[in-house]
Amino acid sequence: MDMERKVPPAMMRRVVIASVLGNALEWFDFAIFGLFAVIISRLFFSAESEFASLLLTLATFGVGFAVRPLGGVVLGIYGDRVGRKKALSLTILLMAVGTGLMGVLPTYAAIGIAAPILMVLARLIQGFSTGGEFSGATTMLIEFAPRRLRGFYGSFQMCSQALAFSCGALAAYLLTSHLTPESLDAWGWRIPFLFGIIIGPVGWIIRTHLDESPEFQAYASTRPRAARPGVRASLADLFGNHPRAIMSTMGVCIVGTVSAYVFVFFMPIFAKKQMGLPIADVNLATFFATAVLVVCCPLSGYLSDRFGRRAVFVPGIIAYGIAAYALFAHFVQSPSYESFLLAQVVIAFFMSFFWGPTPVTMTEVFPVGVRSTGASITYNVAVLLFGGLAPLYNTWLVQATGSDMAPIYYVMVSVVIGVAGALALPAADARQASAGTQAA
């Protein structure tokens, strides 16, 4: 059945706005922890050295990713059973709780060991929520979108993430450039977290006023909720019948998540701590780079609709690998704001060519009944193993090897995995992938 004609244009616009704004608000809260990691390490983690405090903070950042697969499974199956809209509303409320807790936590100097424990708890809540956000928002976009433009509409999911990173970097730049270090440590760093509390009521209102997706409604009409498979059956179906889809999309996700957490999260820390660049300059360069992603992701999503997913993925990943190696090496040899800005902006441009088609690729290869669960698991496992701990891995690698070039080798490994995943995708182009989804 062709569902695209049943979606009024006004509802399609509301779905895009709800997915992009709600998801951007979620990721804004998740991102600012990484952008303020250096300050948080001083205030919440007492250690023998500044380096040890930073490692503990980055480990806490990574803890949020440890529960993301669990959140992805629970919220993904919930979305596959009761609907996309209810799952998305729940995720945004959970994120508000975790973020609000971070914004009001007393520091280590005030309450001792309870401070880092509560910070870890807040990160766990954030991570659980975010585990279900990507698949929920992406599935909603894809299932509403016209079939011939699924790549274009799906790319708005990545736009929302890039928008969140961009707004987080801009907030960090404004705070670090206009507040004294004392004011920033005392209260300034809390402002973005407190602002993030609005995601609860605002996001919930936006998302509860959406219709359920047409494809899920059709699925629900043929399989009432009581007749839908339970947790074990859903997972057995997913892993038993769709192993190629899981492995190939995980490969695509790995290169994407490494690019995000190395160049958006780790590179600013690296530039500040290792290269000695002013914190305000670093945040401004990161803002410009993420703005490039916001602009270019829809273009790459559209190109994947026209020419096929692989035709955009493979050259995009290879060009990104070449640019990343060359520009990172140039920055290490000549550390300056100009070389950092050049590296961040050019690398971001090439990143957009595999960021844009990723959401549609990760969802269209799975049938409706396991779509949200499948996208959740592949995405969150890839992020857990290769993305969330990337800042920690690379900070340790630089210290252990004594080589400032260590992080780029981590990136190169992800490039190889990403190309292999793109070549192994079950469908050669968008039309075949969509047909395969329906047949499944």
Steps between C-alpha positions, in 0.01 A plus 500: 500500500632844410486711813654822375179640350320477833730746679379863475781754441414681825547180701828428320629842603394436860678165501822659372481780758420262786781262407763766430427736791429230756804300399719811490394593852582148620841500335575854617477379859704190422767702316565777749638252752785427259555868418531587870698189591811692607304713749294208629818302561626770737172539688375144538797264484772525760815325382875519546554675168307711251547227240347237731202728571442547128517124440239444772276761342536345154428159652180647646420637155548146369279348772204666336571284196523178700124503563406623153463149352269411791301819446496431128362147547240597761379817326538347153280201586260737677478707181449188286217385728308814598604750233769750409324801653474359855861383500628841386298681768646276770861545388483878516360500854779270618762727348355800683536320834866409440591845372319683778685294758834601348410867505433509876758256637730627779871460428757271663608783730144525635388137544810289439476159336122534453564759226668268245256219590200722422669623183538140382132435583394800293712377208340156524152653473612710203658200331192278544282770347731575210523128421142511378505848348691436177293204384171654611548836330653344189229236463231766535661714227553210259153354541331833430729606214420453129679185391705674232628757754568286804871574492435874490250497787704251702801730477318750720570262787871564453430871451338501843807339656733743324271787602524383860880484485507841332276660764702333775825632354351847461378497861844387615666773292275777636546388859877450479558828317276720717547357850808496717643155584375546856143575390507218249602251768260642760177507297553569128544137394158415651302730268480264198394210724228707668383624161476140390227430755250654258529193278251323727182707461584650160605173339212307654244752371650495149513124474164412655324710235626283214310225323636148517705408191301354206719190471466420869123553481483254212714251692289545815177443306621161377664400830319627809728580794419174680608303190832681451814308594641543850856590590654159435316446174588851377870450572497148353339634182747786480820299547377188324358657186696822452870435580630671186292810566632514857868461411501732197313782672719460806805553278349817356412615850851441632666742258229757572520475876881509504494814286257667740670412825854559375451823307210656690579387856862387523664753269391804705641334814817405311542852362459656844696256714765370262550782249436795736239682293271748682174336604284769336675457162457124514127527573451754219672274245286207613189714453595576137578134428169374634318773307651351182347164594157660549512650151653208309324194646173559308699526177663161554168346604343626178792373291453155655138507383611586147806277460476236774640468851827329407575754228507773765639302793812348349663806336390716795668275757819468295526877443439558871780259592749674272402850617498400868853356486649791309334779698553341841869460422516864386337617824739295716799642313371860502254540786305823459141618491518522120626143451248368753214685329608375157520141622164508677308664215643294211472172689141586594418559133609149406337353811165629375514264201466196720308664785208598275409154361562313827153535661305372199750220443474381859121482494391402149689169509278374787128411478249707698457249783867513604606827338532713813668217693742419217608861451535546877723200553734553205535871567549478877743208495712682242492819707582314822801313363647762268349841573414573860834384632698661214597811702621275784685261265673780312592706806663188644665410166663841467631479857615137472670522160629853528383555142254774412415305183356201690131605462513507120586130484185428696310698236665306216385167645143630504532610135588145393207358700264761356591427138458126561158560659384722212604242240315226691166684522213267397358743241688674220278807498210666673232340282628148556539561872146627533363208303696259715360658814144456382563143389646415839 
